[in-house]
Amino acid sequence: MLLAIDQGTTGTTCLVVDETLAIRGRGYRELTQHFPAPGLVEHDADEIWRTVLAAAEAALANAGVGAGELRALGIANQRETTVLWDRATGQAVARALVWQDRRTAARCTELPAELIRERTGLVPDPYFSATKLEWLLGRAESVGDLAFGTVDSWLAWKLTGEHVTDVSNASRTMLLDLDALAWDDELLALFSVPRSILPEIVSSSGELGDAKILGASVPLAGLAGDQQAALFGQACFAPGRAKVTYGTGAFVLANAGAERPRPAPGVLATVAWRLGDEPVVYALEGSVFVAGAAIQWLRDGLGLIEDAAETEALARSLPGNDGVHFVPALTGLGSPHWRPDARGLICGLTRGTRREHFARAALEAIAFQTSDVLTAMELDLELLHADGGAAANAFLLQFQADVARVPVEVPAEREATALGAAALAGLGVGVWVDTSELEPVWRCAARYEPELDAAEAERLVAGWHDALQRTLA
């Protein structure tokens, strides 16, 4: 048995899976969101750790196995979220700054965009870890014995006592040289980050540490950012294969092979994974900041729905969107615009507008944003794999196929992120020899072909782009 830890933005999911990646047990714990001011998003790092322990205990109980029966564990994590802790006490010195946090937007306008793009494959944006870390260090009493990490590092530290990060997470910090796959001295100087606080960069799969969890010692053998883990879990092992994960945000990744890609403007180059001592695999990425979070806002912010599952029926109750568009720039806009200053907009309202229109507009916005990313990637795409919570919404998936003009397939198990972490861990301890043994494990549950007339799809996309331009203006 393998334990997969999927530590996400709104909660932690743990799965116990067998050697066929079939799920034998599941546990989940919600994570508190802290919004101290507009644009600021924080997590309690110690609460993150507690959710991991509680979700893991629940998953093992659900599976009817003990921690001592596990062959390995793997971690997938919310990326870019920045944790700073004291090595001596093992305690975080401040709340973690979440990837959605916008407090360093002004600082990003001062950064050398060409240098950062060339060196890291990223763009200057508060989304990434470097400016968050710079902000935290600027408020620390002393650097002393501090340690920095994204959530993978924090959890690996708590589990093993080792200060490590995998290469996929390191590539999201804006501190990694994407060619050398090492911390970059010029960038460290730019952000005033001492090398002493940085974790060791390790592979995504292999013998990474000895984890102590729930009274047992279990090899930590898989480590990857959640979106890279989902790409792996969706069996996108060959260059050109792509997936979208509909979570708090929507993240499109495409396998780019062993050579660093030079993407079009607005698209990121990043590390997908490195298996043991094999060459690194790169990916193209487009990051949409608000996807499921828009549905959550309809529920918690506006009180228009009681449950996210309602949105499918509400959307289907309308023959069309009646010109109502929602641009969910609630935390700025990510790919391909990279406008942290953008704010949300709803347009096309009339006296006939009802909550059904808001629900449909939110779902359509997820698909429109994803389609814009795919267009910016300039891929000759034959198929898009979809996973995440919203992959249960058939209206969204059909609309995605219609506006992107590409078939969309959903796997039998939508927990692709956790399964990717489990697969990386299993490879790390020899459950599988290589990815060819994992390829047959992926199973399709549903396929959505483009059905909408192409001219009508173009009209809808044009309406979306009109609303988008109003936001950007």
VOPAGU-2260 file (C-alpha; in pm, 1 decimal, decimal comma):
REM VOPAGU-2260
SITE   aa  ch    i         X         Y         Z
SITE  MET   A    0       0,0       0,0       0,0
SITE  LEU   A    1     104,2     359,9     -70,8
SITE  LEU   A    2      -3,5     680,8     102,5
SITE  ALA   A    3     -60,4     989,7    -110,6
SITE  ILE   A    4     -75,8    1329,0      59,6
SITE  ASP   A    5    -239,6    1599,6    -150,7
SITE  GLN   A    6    -202,2    1919,0      48,4
SITE  GLY   A    7    -416,1    2175,2    -135,6
SITE  THR   A    8    -526,1    2532,9     -91,1
SITE  THR   A    9    -857,1    2464,8      80,4
SITE  GLY   A   10    -778,3    2132,1     244,0
SITE  THR   A   11    -572,2    1815,6     259,9
SITE  THR   A   12    -673,2    1490,4      92,2
SITE  CYS   A   13    -495,9    1164,8     174,0
SITE  LEU   A   14    -542,7     844,1     -20,8
SITE  VAL   A   15    -430,0     490,1      48,7
SITE  VAL   A   16    -381,6     312,8    -285,5
SITE  ASP   A   17    -271,6     -32,9    -389,2
SITE  GLU   A   18     -26,4    -143,2    -658,2
SITE  THR   A   19    -285,8     -85,5    -931,2
SITE  LEU   A   20    -344,3     271,5    -802,8
SITE  ALA   A   21    -691,3     167,4    -691,7
SITE  ILE   A   22    -807,6     374,2    -394,5
SITE  ARG   A   23    -850,1     169,3     -76,3
SITE  GLY   A   24    -896,4     451,4     173,4
SITE  ARG   A   25    -960,9     823,3     175,8
SITE  GLY   A   26    -937,8    1103,9     430,5
SITE  TYR   A   27    -994,5    1479,2     406,3
SITE  ARG   A   28    -956,1    1778,0     634,6
SITE  GLU   A   29   -1050,1    2135,8     549,9
SITE  LEU   A   30    -794,7    2414,6     591,2
SITE  THR   A   31    -882,5    2757,5     731,6
SITE  GLN   A   32    -838,9    3050,9     492,6
SITE  HIS   A   33    -718,7    3380,4     642,3
SITE  PHE   A   34    -789,7    3707,2     458,9
SITE  PRO   A   35    -643,0    3983,2     680,1
SITE  ALA   A   36    -701,6    4249,7     412,2
SITE  PRO   A   37    -813,3    4266,9      47,3
SITE  GLY   A   38    -563,9    4081,5    -170,3
SITE  LEU   A   39    -397,1    3908,6     124,8
SITE  VAL   A   40    -432,5    3531,6     170,3
SITE  GLU   A   41    -263,2    3336,8     447,9
SITE  HIS   A   42    -252,0    2989,3     598,7
SITE  ASP   A   43    -142,2    2869,5     941,1
SITE  ALA   A   44     152,7    2638,9     863,7
SITE  ASP   A   45      99,0    2441,1    1182,7
SITE  GLU   A   46    -265,9    2386,6    1086,9
SITE  ILE   A   47    -147,2    2259,3     746,6
SITE  TRP   A   48      58,9    1998,2     930,8
SITE  ARG   A   49    -230,5    1903,5    1156,1
SITE  THR   A   50    -462,5    1853,5     857,6
SITE  VAL   A   51    -206,8    1619,7     701,0
SITE  LEU   A   52    -187,9    1403,5    1012,0
SITE  ALA   A   53    -565,1    1395,8    1056,0
SITE  ALA   A   54    -637,4    1319,3     689,2
SITE  ALA   A   55    -369,8    1048,5     681,3
SITE  GLU   A   56    -509,1     886,1     995,5
SITE  ALA   A   57    -860,2     894,8     846,2
SITE  ALA   A   58    -742,2     743,1     516,8
SITE  LEU   A   59    -560,4     459,5     690,6
SITE  ALA   A   60    -862,3     388,5     910,0
SITE  ASN   A   61   -1086,3     392,6     603,9
SITE  ALA   A   62    -855,3     144,4     431,4
SITE  GLY   A   63    -825,8     -72,7     740,1
SITE  VAL   A   64    -445,5     -70,7     734,7
SITE  GLY   A   65    -179,0      56,9     971,6
SITE  ALA   A   66      95,8     304,2     887,8
SITE  GLY   A   67     350,2      24,9     929,2
SITE  GLU   A   68     199,5    -155,9     628,3
SITE  LEU   A   69     280,6     130,9     389,3
SITE  ARG   A   70     561,3      78,1     137,7
SITE  ALA   A   71     607,6     450,5      75,0
SITE  LEU   A   72     438,5     787,8      81,1
SITE  GLY   A   73     428,5    1070,6    -170,3
SITE  ILE   A   74     345,3    1438,3    -131,4
SITE  ALA   A   75     179,4    1675,3    -375,8
SITE  ASN   A   76     135,6    2029,9    -254,3
SITE  GLN   A   77     -11,7    2370,7    -322,4
SITE  ARG   A   78     278,4    2539,5    -497,5
SITE  GLU   A   79     439,4    2882,2    -439,6
SITE  THR   A   80     282,7    2913,6     -92,6
SITE  THR   A   81     571,9    3033,5     119,6
SITE  VAL   A   82     664,1    2908,4     466,8
SITE  LEU   A   83     940,4    3044,8     689,6
SITE  TRP   A   84    1025,2    2853,8    1005,4
SITE  ASP   A   85    1282,5    2828,3    1283,8
SITE  ARG   A   86    1501,9    2518,6    1255,6
SITE  ALA   A   87    1558,2    2506,1    1630,0
SITE  THR   A   88    1193,7    2509,3    1733,2
SITE  GLY   A   89    1040,3    2364,6    1416,6
SITE  GLN   A   90     776,0    2637,5    1434,2
SITE  ALA   A   91     671,0    2875,0    1157,8
SITE  VAL   A   92     769,4    3234,5    1237,9
SITE  ALA   A   93     466,7    3378,9    1057,4
SITE  ARG   A   94     162,4    3264,5     868,0
SITE  ALA   A   95     234,5    3110,9     530,1
SITE  LEU   A   96     174,0    3346,3     237,7
SITE  VAL   A   97     -54,4    3164,0      -5,5
SITE  TRP   A   98       7,0    3156,2    -381,0
SITE  GLN   A   99    -305,0    3372,5    -426,6
SITE  ASP   A  100    -161,4    3650,0    -206,4
SITE  ARG   A  101    -115,4    3979,6    -393,0
SITE  ARG   A  102      66,6    4192,2    -134,0
SITE  THR   A  103     388,7    4208,5    -339,1
SITE  ALA   A  104     225,7    4325,2    -664,1
SITE  ALA   A  105     394,4    4666,5    -651,1
SITE  ARG   A  106     734,0    4506,3    -593,8
SITE  CYS   A  107     686,6    4290,9    -903,5
SITE  THR   A  108     655,5    4598,5   -1124,5
SITE  GLU   A  109    1012,2    4693,0   -1024,4
SITE  LEU   A  110    1168,3    4360,0   -1120,9
SITE  PRO   A  111    1379,0    4293,6   -1434,3
SITE  ALA   A  112    1123,9    4102,3   -1639,5
SITE  GLU   A  113    1362,6    3986,7   -1913,5
SITE  LEU   A  114    1616,9    3849,2   -1665,7
SITE  ILE   A  115    1351,0    3660,7   -1471,3
SITE  ARG   A  116    1189,1    3525,4   -1787,1
SITE  GLU   A  117    1520,9    3405,5   -1931,7
SITE  ARG   A  118    1659,3    3264,5   -1608,6
SITE  THR   A  119    1347,4    3102,1   -1457,7
SITE  GLY   A  120    1090,9    3057,9   -1736,2
SITE  LEU   A  121     844,8    3258,9   -1524,3
SITE  VAL   A  122     721,3    3618,2   -1521,2
SITE  PRO   A  123     745,6    3871,7   -1236,7
SITE  ASP   A  124     426,3    3814,5   -1043,7
SITE  PRO   A  125     330,5    3794,7    -674,9
SITE  TYR   A  126     204,2    3443,0    -750,8
SITE  PHE   A  127     557,2    3304,9    -716,0
SITE  SER   A  128     751,9    3257,7    -394,6
SITE  ALA   A  129    1047,2    3495,7    -425,4
SITE  THR   A  130     874,0    3823,9    -343,7
SITE  LYS   A  131     672,2    3654,2     -69,4
SITE  LEU   A  132     995,0    3530,7      87,0
SITE  GLU   A  133    1154,0    3873,6      49,5
SITE  TRP   A  134     853,7    4026,3     229,5
SITE  LEU   A  135     872,5    3775,6     515,7
SITE  LEU   A  136    1248,3    3815,9     557,2
SITE  GLY   A  137    1208,0    4192,4     567,8
SITE  ARG   A  138     991,4    4153,2     876,4
SITE  ALA   A  139    1193,6    3883,4    1052,9
SITE  GLU   A  140    1390,0    3988,6    1360,8
SITE  SER   A  141    1695,9    3805,1    1228,5
SITE  VAL   A  142    1770,3    3541,4     969,2
SITE  GLY   A  143    1949,6    3335,0    1234,1
SITE  ASP   A  144    1852,5    2971,0    1192,9
SITE  LEU   A  145    1553,3    3024,4     968,3
SITE  ALA   A  146    1450,9    2785,2     691,4
SITE  PHE   A  147    1242,7    2862,5     383,3
SITE  GLY   A  148    1032,1    2625,6     183,6
SITE  THR   A  149     718,8    2580,4     -16,0
SITE  VAL   A  150     465,6    2345,3     141,8
SITE  ASP   A  151     647,1    2033,7      19,5
SITE  SER   A  152     957,3    2142,9     212,4
SITE  TRP   A  153     756,4    2221,8     523,7
SITE  LEU   A  154     590,9    1879,3     523,6
SITE  ALA   A  155     913,8    1696,6     439,9
SITE  TRP   A  156    1079,6    1876,3     733,5
SITE  LYS   A  157     799,8    1780,3     971,3
SITE  LEU   A  158     805,2    1419,4     850,4
SITE  THR   A  159    1177,3    1352,6     807,6
SITE  GLY   A  160    1375,0    1640,4     959,0
SITE  GLU   A  161    1535,9    1690,6     615,0
SITE  HIS   A  162    1530,8    2033,7     448,8
SITE  VAL   A  163    1455,3    1947,0      85,1
SITE  THR   A  164    1238,2    2050,7    -205,9
SITE  ASP   A  165    1185,8    1869,7    -531,9
SITE  VAL   A  166    1290,7    2027,1    -859,2
SITE  SER   A  167     931,3    2090,2    -972,7
SITE  ASN   A  168     853,3    2299,2    -664,8
SITE  ALA   A  169    1190,7    2473,5    -683,6
SITE  SER   A  170    1103,2    2586,5   -1034,7
SITE  ARG   A  171     803,8    2778,5    -893,7
SITE  THR   A  172    1004,4    3000,2    -658,2
SITE  MET   A  173    1147,5    3247,2    -915,0
SITE  LEU   A  174    1488,5    3162,4    -766,1
SITE  LEU   A  175    1584,4    2859,6    -978,4
SITE  ASP   A  176    1796,9    2869,2   -1293,4
SITE  LEU   A  177    1581,8    2657,1   -1522,5
SITE  ASP   A  178    1880,5    2543,5   -1729,7
SITE  ALA   A  179    2123,7    2468,7   -1446,5
SITE  LEU   A  180    1846,3    2340,8   -1216,2
SITE  ALA   A  181    2018,8    2514,2    -926,1
SITE  TRP   A  182    1956,1    2817,7    -706,0
SITE  ASP   A  183    2068,5    3128,4    -893,0
SITE  ASP   A  184    2306,8    3365,2    -710,9
SITE  GLU   A  185    2200,0    3672,4    -906,0
SITE  LEU   A  186    1833,6    3613,2    -821,7
SITE  LEU   A  187    1915,2    3542,3    -458,3
SITE  ALA   A  188    2091,2    3879,1    -443,0
SITE  LEU   A  189    1799,5    4050,9    -618,0
SITE  PHE   A  190    1558,1    3931,2    -348,7
SITE  SER   A  191    1808,0    3947,4     -58,6
SITE  VAL   A  192    1770,0    3575,5      11,4
SITE  PRO   A  193    2060,1    3409,9     195,7
SITE  ARG   A  194    2153,9    3072,9      51,1
SITE  SER   A  195    2167,5    2928,0     403,5
SITE  ILE   A  196    1787,0    2925,9     435,7
SITE  LEU   A  197    1723,1    2737,1     111,2
SITE  PRO   A  198    1638,0    2365,7      88,5
SITE  GLU   A  199    1839,2    2107,6    -100,7
SITE  ILE   A  200    1692,3    2037,5    -444,4
SITE  VAL   A  201    1610,8    1668,9    -496,0
SITE  SER   A  202    1434,3    1452,6    -754,4
SITE  SER   A  203    1057,7    1408,0    -762,3
SITE  SER   A  204    1085,3    1030,6    -720,4
SITE  GLY   A  205    1337,5     825,4    -528,1
SITE  GLU   A  206    1452,3     762,9    -172,9
SITE  LEU   A  207    1407,5    1116,3     -38,8
SITE  GLY   A  208    1391,9    1056,8     337,4
SITE  ASP   A  209    1263,8     843,6     620,8
SITE  ALA   A  210     923,5     976,9     726,8
SITE  LYS   A  211     789,9     929,1    1077,4
SITE  ILE   A  212     411,9     927,0    1060,9
SITE  LEU   A  213     150,4     788,6    1297,7
SITE  GLY   A  214     402,7     576,5    1484,2
SITE  ALA   A  215     570,0     419,9    1180,8
SITE  SER   A  216     875,7     482,9     962,7
SITE  VAL   A  217     777,8     507,8     595,7
SITE  PRO   A  218    1002,8     601,6     301,4
SITE  LEU   A  219     926,1     944,6     155,9
SITE  ALA   A  220     966,2     856,3    -211,7
SITE  GLY   A  221     754,3    1105,0    -408,5
SITE  LEU   A  222     751,4    1484,9    -402,8
SITE  ALA   A  223     599,8    1722,8    -658,5
SITE  GLY   A  224     395,5    2036,7    -695,8
SITE  ASP   A  225      27,1    1955,4    -721,9
SITE  GLN   A  226      -7,4    2048,2   -1088,7
SITE  GLN   A  227     297,7    1850,6   -1193,5
SITE  ALA   A  228     169,4    1557,8    -989,3
SITE  ALA   A  229    -163,9    1583,2   -1171,4
SITE  LEU   A  230      15,7    1581,9   -1508,8
SITE  PHE   A  231     192,2    1264,1   -1396,2
SITE  GLY   A  232    -128,0    1116,7   -1256,0
SITE  GLN   A  233    -300,0    1180,0   -1589,3
SITE  ALA   A  234     -32,1     966,3   -1759,2
SITE  CYS   A  235      89,7    1258,4   -1971,9
SITE  PHE   A  236     429,5    1094,6   -2005,6
SITE  ALA   A  237     490,6    1187,4   -2371,0
SITE  PRO   A  238     565,9    1536,5   -2507,6
SITE  GLY   A  239     253,8    1716,8   -2627,9
SITE  ARG   A  240      10,9    1554,1   -2386,3
SITE  ALA   A  241    -180,1    1806,4   -2176,6
SITE  LYS   A  242    -415,6    1825,8   -1882,1
SITE  VAL   A  243    -623,8    2084,9   -1700,8
SITE  THR   A  244    -690,2    2059,1   -1328,5
SITE  TYR   A  245   -1000,9    2241,9   -1210,1
SITE  GLY   A  246    -936,2    2329,3    -849,0
SITE  THR   A  247    -930,6    2660,4    -666,4
SITE  GLY   A  248    -766,6    2780,6    -986,1
SITE  ALA   A  249    -740,7    2605,9   -1322,2
SITE  PHE   A  250    -397,8    2491,8   -1431,8
SITE  VAL   A  251    -308,8    2374,9   -1780,5
SITE  LEU   A  252      17,3    2181,4   -1816,7
SITE  ALA   A  253     160,9    2018,2   -2126,6
SITE  ASN   A  254     455,6    1780,8   -2128,7
SITE  ALA   A  255     739,9    1957,3   -2316,3
SITE  GLY   A  256     999,8    1679,9   -2305,5
SITE  ALA   A  257    1362,7    1684,2   -2194,5
SITE  GLU   A  258    1463,5    2014,9   -2354,8
SITE  ARG   A  259    1373,1    2345,3   -2194,5
SITE  PRO   A  260    1086,4    2503,1   -2392,0
SITE  ARG   A  261    1079,1    2867,3   -2503,4
SITE  PRO   A  262     708,6    2942,8   -2473,2
SITE  ALA   A  263     504,2    3221,3   -2625,3
SITE  PRO   A  264     442,4    3532,7   -2412,8
SITE  GLY   A  265     202,9    3472,6   -2126,1
SITE  VAL   A  266     289,2    3103,0   -2097,8
SITE  LEU   A  267     533,9    2965,6   -1843,1
SITE  ALA   A  268     818,5    2718,9   -1877,5
SITE  THR   A  269     853,4    2501,8   -1570,4
SITE  VAL   A  270     985,0    2166,6   -1451,7
SITE  ALA   A  271     739,8    1878,4   -1471,5
SITE  TRP   A  272     941,0    1618,3   -1278,1
SITE  ARG   A  273    1264,9    1429,6   -1247,8
SITE  LEU   A  274    1256,2    1055,5   -1183,0
SITE  GLY   A  275    1561,6     944,1    -987,6
SITE  ASP   A  276    1874,6    1019,0   -1188,3
SITE  GLU   A  277    1693,4    1046,1   -1521,2
SITE  PRO   A  278    1695,7    1372,4   -1718,3
SITE  VAL   A  279    1445,6    1630,9   -1604,4
SITE  VAL   A  280    1114,9    1661,8   -1791,8
SITE  TYR   A  281     990,2    2014,1   -1861,9
SITE  ALA   A  282     637,4    2145,7   -1907,9
SITE  LEU   A  283     450,5    2440,3   -2050,6
SITE  GLU   A  284     203,9    2592,0   -1807,2
SITE  GLY   A  285     -81,0    2836,6   -1799,4
SITE  SER   A  286    -213,1    2934,2   -1456,6
SITE  VAL   A  287    -570,8    3056,7   -1408,9
SITE  PHE   A  288    -599,7    3196,8   -1059,2
SITE  VAL   A  289    -976,2    3172,1   -1006,6
SITE  ALA   A  290   -1179,9    2870,9   -1119,1
SITE  GLY   A  291   -1346,6    2675,9    -838,7
SITE  ALA   A  292   -1285,7    2980,7    -620,9
SITE  ALA   A  293   -1545,7    3164,4    -831,6
SITE  ILE   A  294   -1805,1    2902,3    -742,9
SITE  GLN   A  295   -1698,9    2924,4    -379,7
SITE  TRP   A  296   -1749,0    3302,1    -397,3
SITE  LEU   A  297   -2102,3    3256,5    -531,8
SITE  ARG   A  298   -2169,9    3033,1    -231,5
SITE  ASP   A  299   -1985,7    3203,8      52,1
SITE  GLY   A  300   -1957,7    3561,8     -68,9
SITE  LEU   A  301   -2293,9    3617,2    -236,1
SITE  GLY   A  302   -2505,3    3336,4     -90,6
SITE  LEU   A  303   -2648,9    3253,1    -434,1
SITE  ILE   A  304   -2598,5    2877,4    -399,0
SITE  GLU   A  305   -2570,1    2636,5    -108,7
SITE  ASP   A  306   -2349,1    2379,1    -279,9
SITE  ALA   A  307   -2117,2    2383,2    -581,7
SITE  ALA   A  308   -2302,0    2085,6    -728,3
SITE  GLU   A  309   -2607,6    2307,7    -784,5
SITE  THR   A  310   -2434,4    2502,5   -1058,8
SITE  GLU   A  311   -2469,5    2235,4   -1326,6
SITE  ALA   A  312   -2850,1    2223,5   -1304,2
SITE  LEU   A  313   -2870,6    2602,9   -1276,3
SITE  ALA   A  314   -2657,7    2647,1   -1588,5
SITE  ARG   A  315   -2853,4    2389,6   -1785,7
SITE  SER   A  316   -3183,5    2558,1   -1696,5
SITE  LEU   A  317   -3096,2    2840,6   -1937,8
SITE  PRO   A  318   -3090,2    2806,6   -2316,6
SITE  GLY   A  319   -2787,2    3036,6   -2331,4
SITE  ASN   A  320   -2594,9    3291,7   -2130,2
SITE  ASP   A  321   -2808,2    3587,1   -2252,1
SITE  GLY   A  322   -2491,7    3794,2   -2283,9
SITE  VAL   A  323   -2399,6    3771,1   -1914,7
SITE  HIS   A  324   -2025,4    3731,2   -1860,8
SITE  PHE   A  325   -1826,1    3703,4   -1540,7
SITE  VAL   A  326   -1452,9    3776,6   -1547,8
SITE  PRO   A  327   -1341,0    3629,9   -1212,5
SITE  ALA   A  328   -1028,7    3841,4   -1159,3
SITE  LEU   A  329   -1082,5    3818,8    -784,4
SITE  THR   A  330    -708,1    3782,8    -721,9
SITE  GLY   A  331    -585,0    3941,3   -1044,6
SITE  LEU   A  332    -543,6    3759,0   -1374,8
SITE  GLY   A  333    -285,5    3490,8   -1446,3
SITE  SER   A  334    -203,7    3338,5   -1785,6
SITE  PRO   A  335    -184,7    3467,5   -2046,0
SITE  HIS   A  336    -235,0    3824,3   -1916,0
SITE  TRP   A  337     -38,2    3838,3   -1588,9
SITE  ARG   A  338    -221,7    4138,8   -1449,7
SITE  PRO   A  339    -217,4    4131,2   -1068,6
SITE  ASP   A  340    -397,3    4467,7   -1069,2
SITE  ALA   A  341    -702,5    4334,7   -1257,4
SITE  ARG   A  342   -1031,1    4314,5   -1068,7
SITE  GLY   A  343   -1343,1    4108,5   -1126,7
SITE  LEU   A  344   -1627,3    4217,6   -1351,2
SITE  ILE   A  345   -1981,1    4101,5   -1430,4
SITE  CYS   A  346   -2142,5    4254,2   -1736,9
SITE  GLY   A  347   -2452,2    4209,7   -1950,2
SITE  LEU   A  348   -2695,1    4237,3   -1658,9
SITE  THR   A  349   -3063,0    4313,8   -1721,6
SITE  ARG   A  350   -3381,8    4305,2   -1517,2
SITE  GLY   A  351   -3414,7    3945,1   -1634,6
SITE  THR   A  352   -3081,0    3835,6   -1490,4
SITE  ARG   A  353   -3119,4    3567,0   -1224,1
SITE  ARG   A  354   -2889,2    3358,6   -1008,4
SITE  GLU   A  355   -2892,8    3096,7   -1284,1
SITE  HIS   A  356   -2704,6    3343,3   -1503,7
SITE  PHE   A  357   -2440,3    3396,7   -1236,6
SITE  ALA   A  358   -2388,3    3021,1   -1201,3
SITE  ARG   A  359   -2364,7    2969,3   -1576,4
SITE  ALA   A  360   -2131,0    3267,1   -1620,1
SITE  ALA   A  361   -1897,3    3134,1   -1350,1
SITE  LEU   A  362   -1875,8    2791,3   -1515,6
SITE  GLU   A  363   -1833,0    2941,4   -1860,0
SITE  ALA   A  364   -1555,8    3167,0   -1729,1
SITE  ILE   A  365   -1357,6    2862,5   -1616,3
SITE  ALA   A  366   -1379,1    2716,4   -1966,9
SITE  PHE   A  367   -1308,7    3048,2   -2142,6
SITE  GLN   A  368    -997,0    3110,0   -1934,0
SITE  THR   A  369    -871,8    2757,1   -1995,5
SITE  SER   A  370    -933,9    2793,3   -2367,8
SITE  ASP   A  371    -738,1    3120,1   -2373,9
SITE  VAL   A  372    -442,4    2942,9   -2213,6
SITE  LEU   A  373    -455,4    2660,0   -2468,1
SITE  THR   A  374    -459,3    2914,5   -2751,3
SITE  ALA   A  375    -158,9    3096,6   -2602,7
SITE  MET   A  376      32,2    2768,9   -2573,8
SITE  GLU   A  377      10,5    2721,7   -2952,3
SITE  LEU   A  378     -22,1    2345,4   -2914,4
SITE  ASP   A  379    -135,2    2108,2   -3185,2
SITE  LEU   A  380    -356,3    1944,5   -2928,4
SITE  GLU   A  381    -559,0    1633,2   -3006,4
SITE  LEU   A  382    -694,6    1569,8   -2656,3
SITE  LEU   A  383    -724,0    1745,4   -2321,5
SITE  HIS   A  384    -731,9    1546,9   -1997,6
SITE  ALA   A  385    -937,4    1704,8   -1716,0
SITE  ASP   A  386    -937,6    1639,4   -1343,3
SITE  GLY   A  387   -1009,1    1813,2   -1014,8
SITE  GLY   A  388   -1332,4    1875,8    -830,4
SITE  ALA   A  389   -1510,1    2057,9   -1111,7
SITE  ALA   A  390   -1439,6    1769,0   -1350,4
SITE  ALA   A  391   -1759,4    1622,3   -1204,9
SITE  ASN   A  392   -1956,0    1902,6   -1373,5
SITE  ALA   A  393   -2070,5    1772,4   -1711,7
SITE  PHE   A  394   -2191,3    2116,2   -1824,4
SITE  LEU   A  395   -1844,0    2262,3   -1770,8
SITE  LEU   A  396   -1668,3    1978,4   -1953,3
SITE  GLN   A  397   -1899,6    1991,9   -2253,4
SITE  PHE   A  398   -1866,2    2370,6   -2270,4
SITE  GLN   A  399   -1488,2    2333,3   -2242,5
SITE  ALA   A  400   -1482,5    2097,9   -2540,4
SITE  ASP   A  401   -1710,4    2333,7   -2734,2
SITE  VAL   A  402   -1509,7    2654,3   -2688,9
SITE  ALA   A  403   -1162,6    2494,8   -2701,8
SITE  ARG   A  404   -1264,1    2281,6   -3003,3
SITE  VAL   A  405   -1084,6    1977,2   -2863,7
SITE  PRO   A  406   -1211,6    1653,2   -2704,7
SITE  VAL   A  407   -1194,1    1644,3   -2324,5
SITE  GLU   A  408   -1147,3    1318,1   -2134,6
SITE  VAL   A  409   -1203,1    1260,5   -1763,7
SITE  PRO   A  410   -1030,5     973,0   -1584,5
SITE  ALA   A  411   -1218,5     712,6   -1386,4
SITE  GLU   A  412   -1061,0     859,4   -1073,4
SITE  ARG   A  413   -1057,7    1241,1   -1066,4
SITE  GLU   A  414    -802,6    1256,2    -782,0
SITE  ALA   A  415    -521,5    1278,5   -1037,2
SITE  THR   A  416    -301,2    1493,1    -812,8
SITE  ALA   A  417    -297,1    1243,3    -526,0
SITE  LEU   A  418    -260,3     950,5    -764,4
SITE  GLY   A  419      35,4    1126,0    -925,6
SITE  ALA   A  420     199,5    1159,0    -584,3
SITE  ALA   A  421     134,4     789,4    -518,4
SITE  ALA   A  422     274,1     690,8    -859,1
SITE  LEU   A  423     591,8     893,9    -801,6
SITE  ALA   A  424     633,2     730,0    -460,1
SITE  GLY   A  425     574,3     381,9    -600,7
SITE  LEU   A  426     834,6     435,2    -871,4
SITE  GLY   A  427    1072,9     559,3    -604,9
SITE  VAL   A  428    1063,1     229,9    -414,1
SITE  GLY   A  429    1034,3      -3,9    -713,1
SITE  VAL   A  430     662,5     -85,2    -713,3
SITE  TRP   A  431     683,2      -4,4   -1084,5
SITE  VAL   A  432     998,6     -10,2   -1293,9
SITE  ASP   A  433     913,2     282,5   -1522,4
SITE  THR   A  434     622,6     485,2   -1659,3
SITE  SER   A  435     540,4     222,7   -1923,3
SITE  GLU   A  436     397,1      10,2   -1641,9
SITE  LEU   A  437     180,1     303,0   -1528,2
SITE  GLU   A  438      37,5     387,5   -1871,0
SITE  PRO   A  439    -227,5     108,7   -1869,0
SITE  VAL   A  440    -346,1     211,2   -1522,9
SITE  TRP   A  441    -508,9     530,8   -1654,1
SITE  ARG   A  442    -873,5     466,6   -1741,8
SITE  CYS   A  443   -1118,7     700,0   -1916,5
SITE  ALA   A  444   -1457,9     752,8   -1753,0
SITE  ALA   A  445   -1610,9    1001,6   -1996,7
SITE  ARG   A  446   -1524,4    1176,9   -2321,8
SITE  TYR   A  447   -1672,5    1507,4   -2438,6
SITE  GLU   A  448   -1654,7    1592,8   -2806,9
SITE  PRO   A  449   -1712,6    1946,7   -2941,7
SITE  GLU   A  450   -2083,5    1964,2   -3026,3
SITE  LEU   A  451   -2158,4    2336,3   -3052,2
SITE  ASP   A  452   -2159,7    2490,3   -3397,9
SITE  ALA   A  453   -1819,0    2647,7   -3462,7
SITE  ALA   A  454   -1968,4    2985,9   -3551,9
SITE  GLU   A  455   -2169,3    2991,8   -3228,8
SITE  ALA   A  456   -1859,8    2897,8   -3030,8
SITE  GLU   A  457   -1672,3    3187,8   -3192,2
SITE  ARG   A  458   -1956,9    3425,9   -3102,8
SITE  LEU   A  459   -1946,9    3318,2   -2739,5
SITE  VAL   A  460   -1568,7    3352,6   -2722,8
SITE  ALA   A  461   -1594,9    3700,5   -2876,7
SITE  GLY   A  462   -1841,9    3801,0   -2604,4
SITE  TRP   A  463   -1604,0    3672,8   -2340,2
SITE  HIS   A  464   -1310,3    3863,6   -2489,8
SITE  ASP   A  465   -1518,4    4181,8   -2494,3
SITE  ALA   A  466   -1584,8    4143,1   -2122,3
SITE  LEU   A  467   -1219,5    4057,5   -2065,3
SITE  GLN   A  468   -1103,1    4374,1   -2237,8
SITE  ARG   A  469   -1327,9    4581,4   -2011,7
SITE  THR   A  470   -1153,2    4422,8   -1713,5
SITE  LEU   A  471    -804,9    4482,5   -1854,9
SITE  ALA   A  472    -891,0    4842,8   -1938,5
